Amino acid sequence: MDSLSDLSFFAVLMKQGSLSSAAQELGITPPSVSKRLAALETRLGVRLLNRTTRRISLTPEGETYLTEGARVLEALDAVERAVSGAKVVPRGLLKVSATLGFGRRFIAPALSKFARAFPDVEVQLHLTDRPVNLVEQGFDLSVRIGTLPDARLTARKLASNARVLCASPRYLAKAGEPAHPRELPQHHCLFIREGDEAFGSWHLRSGGKQETVKVRGALSSNDGECALAWALDGHGILMRSRWDAAPYLRSGRLRQVLGGWAPPPADIFMVFQTKANLSAKTRALVEFLHDGFAAHREGVDADDSPW
């Protein structure tokens, strides 16, 4: 029983992400959390966490203890439900990560509806331009562009999404409209920095032809809305997801550039840990979002929120 208690304690600690937050969740003091963690590491004879003044991170042993321990706890919960015949009700804390723009515009409204449908679930939404480590950072679900090549994770498509090149009529009247991707280096281009990814090379395809061009520009941001505002203000050509640019393309404030050439697709996925017994709260959210975005997986541009 002490081992099960330690597993639960460690799961709460990683879910909260810090000793102080875990202490608040458990109703004890931070020194008590630190003391219990030290006792756990002493009992196991290994260090589970790397600790700095700002953050905690899992050691390889800690990651094994967390992931394998979660399976033990879920199996125990499943056995108790089977024996008691109790109805599985989604409840508890659910930590969700999403990209800045899509998360703000689509996931936040979806979670508003989800919270009304599942009042026993507490949802924390974290928006970031950087990829998150679900295991280490304690997230239950991440909404991100592209799949994650990790065997421990499951990716389920949420919405189809294409990128477009676009610019304001004012910019095109002044600089001219490129007729071929090789003309893009002569233009001012706007960049969105996503995490630590390199930027400045745009890949375009038309039928069986493919072009990779090195482009330049004086303005870049990690926030797509900033880059979009610059494009609307006539500063240059922007590559942006269609769901973000579509309202302005419809109104004429932006015009598509090089319409015969397509940037790489940017489909949107839900990513969660691969588990035999996914928690009821995570399963409920996955199905809720999957159903809500059904139309956007069937060729409908994700430019209008289903919520």
C-alpha positions as CSV (number, residue, x, y, z in Angstrom):
1,M,0.0,0.0,0.0
2,D,2.9,2.3,0.7
3,S,4.1,1.7,-2.9
4,L,0.7,2.6,-4.3
5,S,0.6,5.7,-2.2
6,D,4.1,6.7,-3.5
7,L,3.0,6.1,-7.1
8,S,0.0,8.4,-6.5
9,F,2.1,11.0,-4.8
10,F,4.7,11.0,-7.7
11,A,2.0,11.2,-10.3
12,V,0.5,14.3,-8.6
13,L,3.9,15.9,-8.3
14,M,4.6,15.5,-12.1
15,K,1.1,16.6,-13.0
16,Q,1.5,19.8,-11.0
17,G,5.0,20.4,-12.3
18,S,6.5,21.9,-9.2
19,L,7.0,21.1,-5.5
20,S,5.0,24.1,-4.4
21,S,2.0,23.3,-6.7
22,A,2.0,19.7,-5.6
23,A,2.0,20.8,-2.0
24,Q,-1.0,23.0,-2.7
25,E,-2.8,20.2,-4.4
26,L,-2.0,17.7,-1.6
27,G,-2.8,20.1,1.2
28,I,0.7,19.9,2.7
29,T,3.7,22.2,2.9
30,P,6.5,22.3,0.2
31,P,9.1,21.0,2.7
32,S,6.8,18.0,3.3
33,V,6.7,17.3,-0.4
34,S,10.5,17.6,-0.6
35,K,10.9,15.3,2.4
36,R,8.6,12.7,1.0
37,L,10.3,12.8,-2.4
38,A,13.7,12.3,-0.8
39,A,12.3,9.4,1.2
40,L,10.9,7.8,-2.0
41,E,14.2,8.2,-3.8
42,T,16.1,6.7,-0.8
43,R,13.7,3.7,-0.7
44,L,14.1,3.1,-4.4
45,G,17.9,3.8,-4.4
46,V,17.7,6.1,-7.5
47,R,17.2,9.7,-8.3
48,L,13.8,10.3,-9.9
49,L,14.0,14.0,-10.6
50,N,16.6,16.6,-11.6
51,R,15.8,19.7,-9.6
52,T,16.8,23.3,-10.2
53,T,15.5,26.6,-8.7
54,R,13.1,27.0,-11.7
55,R,11.9,23.5,-12.7
56,I,11.9,19.8,-12.2
57,S,12.6,17.2,-14.9
58,L,12.5,13.4,-15.0
59,T,15.5,11.3,-14.9
60,P,15.3,8.1,-17.0
61,E,14.5,6.1,-13.9
62,G,11.9,8.7,-13.0
63,E,10.3,8.5,-16.4
64,T,10.1,4.7,-16.1
65,Y,8.6,5.0,-12.6
66,L,6.0,7.5,-13.7
67,T,4.9,5.7,-16.9
68,E,4.9,2.2,-15.5
69,G,3.4,3.4,-12.2
70,A,0.5,5.1,-14.1
71,R,-0.3,1.7,-15.7
72,V,-0.4,0.1,-12.2
73,L,-2.7,2.8,-10.9
74,E,-5.0,2.6,-13.9
75,A,-5.1,-1.2,-13.7
76,L,-6.1,-1.0,-10.0
77,D,-8.7,1.6,-10.8
78,A,-10.1,-0.7,-13.6
79,V,-10.3,-3.6,-11.3
80,E,-12.1,-1.7,-8.6
81,R,-14.6,-0.4,-11.1
82,A,-15.2,-3.9,-12.4
83,V,-15.8,-5.2,-8.9
84,S,-18.0,-2.4,-7.7
85,G,-19.9,-2.1,-11.0
86,A,-19.5,1.7,-10.6
87,K,-20.2,3.9,-13.6
88,V,-17.1,5.5,-15.0
89,V,-17.5,9.2,-14.7
90,P,-14.9,11.6,-16.1
91,R,-13.5,13.6,-13.2
92,G,-10.3,15.2,-11.9
93,L,-7.6,17.5,-13.3
94,L,-7.0,17.5,-17.1
95,K,-3.9,19.3,-18.4
96,V,-4.1,20.3,-22.1
97,S,-1.5,22.0,-24.3
98,A,-2.2,23.7,-27.6
99,T,-0.5,26.1,-30.0
100,L,-0.9,29.8,-29.5
101,G,-3.2,30.8,-32.3
102,F,-5.3,27.6,-32.9
103,G,-5.5,27.1,-29.1
104,R,-6.8,30.6,-28.5
105,R,-9.3,30.6,-31.4
106,F,-10.6,27.0,-31.4
107,I,-9.5,24.9,-28.4
108,A,-10.4,27.5,-25.7
109,P,-14.0,27.8,-26.9
110,A,-14.2,24.0,-27.2
111,L,-13.0,23.6,-23.6
112,S,-15.7,26.0,-22.6
113,K,-18.4,23.7,-24.0
114,F,-16.6,20.6,-22.6
115,A,-16.5,22.1,-19.1
116,R,-20.3,22.5,-19.1
117,A,-20.7,19.0,-20.4
118,F,-18.3,17.5,-17.8
119,P,-18.6,19.6,-14.6
120,D,-16.5,17.1,-12.6
121,V,-13.4,17.7,-14.7
122,E,-11.0,20.6,-14.0
123,V,-9.2,21.8,-17.1
124,Q,-5.9,23.6,-17.3
125,L,-5.1,25.0,-20.8
126,H,-1.4,25.9,-21.6
127,L,-0.7,27.8,-24.8
128,T,2.8,27.7,-26.2
129,D,4.7,27.8,-29.5
130,R,7.1,25.1,-28.3
131,P,6.5,21.3,-28.4
132,V,5.7,19.9,-25.0
133,N,6.9,16.6,-23.4
134,L,3.6,15.0,-22.3
135,V,5.3,12.5,-19.9
136,E,7.8,14.9,-18.3
137,Q,5.5,17.9,-18.2
138,G,2.4,16.0,-17.0
139,F,0.0,16.9,-19.9
140,D,-2.9,14.6,-20.7
141,L,-3.4,15.9,-24.2
142,S,-1.6,18.1,-26.6
143,V,-3.1,19.8,-29.7
144,R,-0.3,20.4,-32.2
145,I,0.5,20.7,-35.9
146,G,1.9,17.5,-37.3
147,T,2.3,14.0,-35.7
148,L,4.9,13.2,-33.1
149,P,7.3,10.3,-33.9
150,D,7.2,8.7,-30.4
151,A,6.0,5.2,-29.9
152,R,4.7,6.0,-26.5
153,L,2.2,8.5,-27.9
154,T,-0.9,8.3,-30.0
155,A,-1.8,10.9,-32.6
156,R,-5.4,11.3,-33.7
157,K,-6.2,13.8,-36.5
158,L,-8.4,16.7,-35.3
159,A,-8.7,18.9,-38.4
160,S,-7.3,19.1,-42.0
161,N,-5.3,22.3,-42.5
162,A,-3.5,23.7,-45.5
163,R,-1.0,26.6,-45.6
164,V,-1.3,29.5,-48.1
165,L,1.0,32.3,-49.2
166,C,-0.7,35.7,-49.0
167,A,-0.1,39.4,-49.0
168,S,-2.1,42.6,-48.8
169,P,-3.2,44.3,-52.1
170,R,-1.3,47.4,-51.0
171,Y,2.0,45.4,-50.8
172,L,1.4,43.7,-54.1
173,A,0.5,47.0,-55.8
174,K,3.9,48.3,-54.6
175,A,6.1,45.3,-55.0
176,G,4.4,43.3,-57.8
177,E,3.1,39.8,-57.6
178,P,5.5,36.9,-58.0
179,A,4.7,34.5,-60.9
180,H,7.0,31.7,-59.7
181,P,8.6,30.7,-56.4
182,R,12.0,31.6,-57.6
183,E,10.9,35.3,-57.5
184,L,10.1,35.1,-53.8
185,P,13.7,36.1,-52.7
186,Q,13.1,39.5,-54.4
187,H,10.2,40.1,-51.9
188,H,9.9,41.0,-48.3
189,C,8.6,37.9,-46.5
190,L,7.2,37.6,-43.0
191,F,8.3,34.7,-40.7
192,I,6.8,32.8,-37.8
193,R,9.3,31.3,-35.5
194,E,8.0,28.0,-34.1
195,G,10.0,26.6,-31.2
196,D,13.7,26.2,-32.2
197,E,12.9,25.2,-35.8
198,A,15.1,26.8,-38.5
199,F,13.2,29.3,-40.7
200,G,13.8,31.1,-43.9
201,S,13.4,28.3,-46.4
202,W,9.9,27.8,-48.0
203,H,9.0,24.5,-49.7
204,L,6.4,24.6,-52.4
205,R,4.9,22.0,-54.7
206,S,2.9,22.1,-57.9
207,G,1.9,18.8,-59.4
208,G,5.1,16.8,-59.7
209,K,7.3,19.9,-59.4
210,Q,8.9,21.1,-56.1
211,E,10.8,24.2,-55.3
212,T,12.7,25.2,-52.1
213,V,13.5,28.9,-51.9
214,K,15.4,30.9,-49.4
215,V,13.5,34.0,-48.6
216,R,14.2,37.1,-46.5
217,G,12.5,39.7,-44.4
218,A,12.9,42.1,-41.6
219,L,10.0,41.0,-39.4
220,S,9.5,37.7,-37.6
221,S,7.6,36.6,-34.5
222,N,6.7,33.5,-32.5
223,D,3.1,34.6,-32.6
224,G,1.1,34.1,-35.8
225,E,-1.3,36.9,-35.1
226,C,1.6,39.4,-35.0
227,A,2.8,38.2,-38.4
228,L,-0.7,38.3,-39.8
229,A,-1.1,41.9,-38.6
230,W,2.1,42.8,-40.4
231,A,0.8,41.2,-43.6
232,L,-2.4,43.2,-43.3
233,D,-0.3,46.3,-42.8
234,G,1.5,45.7,-46.1
235,H,4.9,44.6,-44.9
236,G,5.3,41.5,-47.1
237,I,4.3,38.0,-48.1
238,L,3.2,35.6,-45.3
239,M,2.9,31.8,-45.2
240,R,0.0,31.1,-42.9
241,S,-2.5,28.3,-42.1
242,R,-5.7,28.8,-44.1
243,W,-7.8,28.7,-40.9
244,D,-6.1,31.9,-39.8
245,A,-5.9,33.7,-43.1
246,A,-9.3,32.7,-44.6
247,P,-11.5,35.5,-43.2
248,Y,-9.1,38.1,-44.7
249,L,-8.9,36.3,-48.0
250,R,-12.7,36.3,-48.2
251,S,-12.9,40.0,-47.4
252,G,-10.1,41.0,-49.8
253,R,-7.8,42.4,-47.2
254,L,-5.4,39.7,-48.2
255,R,-4.8,38.0,-51.6
256,Q,-3.4,34.6,-52.2
257,V,0.0,34.5,-53.9
258,L,1.2,31.7,-56.1
259,G,-2.1,29.9,-55.9
260,G,-0.9,27.1,-58.1
261,W,1.9,26.2,-55.6
262,A,1.1,24.6,-52.3
263,P,3.2,24.7,-49.1
264,P,3.4,21.5,-47.0
265,P,0.2,20.6,-45.3
266,A,-0.2,21.4,-41.6
267,D,-2.9,19.0,-40.4
268,I,-3.8,19.4,-36.7
269,F,-3.6,16.4,-34.3
270,M,-4.5,15.5,-30.8
271,V,-1.5,13.7,-29.1
272,F,-1.8,11.7,-26.0
273,Q,0.0,8.8,-24.3
274,T,-0.6,5.4,-25.7
275,K,-2.3,3.4,-22.9
276,A,-4.3,0.3,-22.7
277,N,-6.7,2.0,-20.3
278,L,-6.9,5.7,-21.2
279,S,-8.4,7.7,-18.3
280,A,-12.1,8.5,-18.6
281,K,-11.4,12.2,-18.5
282,T,-8.9,12.1,-21.4
283,R,-11.0,9.7,-23.4
284,A,-14.0,12.0,-23.0
285,L,-12.1,15.1,-24.2
286,V,-10.6,13.2,-27.2
287,E,-14.0,12.1,-28.3
288,F,-15.6,15.5,-27.6
289,L,-13.0,17.3,-29.8
290,H,-13.0,14.6,-32.4
291,D,-16.7,14.9,-32.9
292,G,-16.7,18.7,-32.8
293,F,-14.2,19.0,-35.6
294,A,-15.6,16.2,-37.8
295,A,-16.5,18.6,-40.6
296,H,-13.0,20.0,-40.7
297,R,-11.6,16.5,-41.5
298,E,-13.8,16.2,-44.5
299,G,-12.4,18.9,-46.7
300,V,-13.8,21.8,-44.9
301,D,-11.2,24.5,-44.1
302,A,-10.9,25.0,-40.4
303,D,-11.5,28.8,-40.7
304,D,-14.8,28.9,-38.8
305,S,-15.0,27.5,-35.3
306,P,-17.6,24.7,-34.7
307,W,-18.1,26.0,-31.2
